[in-house]
């Protein structure tokens, strides 16, 4: 049934819109809803491990080739073959950990293809991501070089699906044994006499799917067999990450854990994507709501998977890793052709999604070990976008800036917070403290409601503070190649009165308040 709009109500509506666009937003007290927040200064949850802000780079589309790595002879400005702008932006942001080379690609990657003189490396077909040929010019040494340039700890995803325990064991020896073994000496001959001391090793990826299509019982068997040989070489004890569930799928985690004997992986890799049924820059409010609501499910998955693991004997020794996460929108064929597979724009909505994710990681700091967004450059919810593999442009996306806003939380102690509205699209908050500072992050996922945040601090007081905000009224706003600074963080007013903090949070915004604690 169609609703008839009277002339009068239309006129009133138009007048209100006109007036609203002329006056400062804060005049419209009734368009803002008061949001009460309590931060419990003495209720400590755990450390916000810097690894919650980890990344993932796969041989997929133009993430590695053309994104991070352009080659030494490239017309794209580069440092030793690495895209210069990407290295600079990532080093500035700080990348605690970087997972490579996949994803699905990992279980079809044979590490020996990527060592030795580049001209002699085999050319291989990337079977997962479009059947194009890769020249293997980016291999183990190049990845370690990238990690050193951006300050990231390397995390190798090993091949279980099409590989063998011997192959993976040898990769670890090649990387970590100091000298005197044939593999260590080969590494030295390839230009790196010092061991790489790589700690993080994935034992397969999505072994329930592209990583071998195994049943959980079969994977438990494979894990047991592989892990026998994945040893400490030269004093670097490997941190082994088992392939975990797709989302909150206990039908994977439980039988896998039951299939182990005394073995306990150091980590288990859960993947949780937040799908979107629309192209990135054409989201409707309804589509956005659907996608953003899924972050409540990610939080539930963290809580439930943690509880499930803890239910096993010595299950608490297994670190829960949200190894691939982020928004996965509908791809645009033309963009994928020009820029690479799974190339996706990052909008204001994506930044809100990043904020919801990073906030929930803080809130569940005691339950998680590491979280890696998918992916770093040019693929899915990336932090940087280039205009194709040969493109000279490299922009920092809205997601990059969301990460920048959360950086002050790293290594601080997460605190319990309470909010008046706990619905999936209510105000999202997290807090962390050090001896000197208190850091609060707020996300307003509403498209049409500004929020007046009134935050009380319990057992904690502060003297002064400042805030930065990422905001755009348009949920589809993004940093394009012709407008790279459309959505960037700005200073934002905040009122600090002893143990009361107040600020206005416009619709679709991510804000971080950094406060000086009273000593
Ligand atoms: O990130 C893209 C793909 O998503 C990865 O290769 C795979 O692990 C997941 O299914």
Boltz pocket constraint, residues with backbone or C-beta under 6 A from the ligand:
constraints:
  - pocket:
      binder: B
      contacts: [[A, 58], [A, 102], [A, 103], [A, 104], [A, 105], [A, 205], [A, 206], [A, 271], [A, 324], [A, 374], [A, 375], [A, 380]]
      max_distance: 6.0
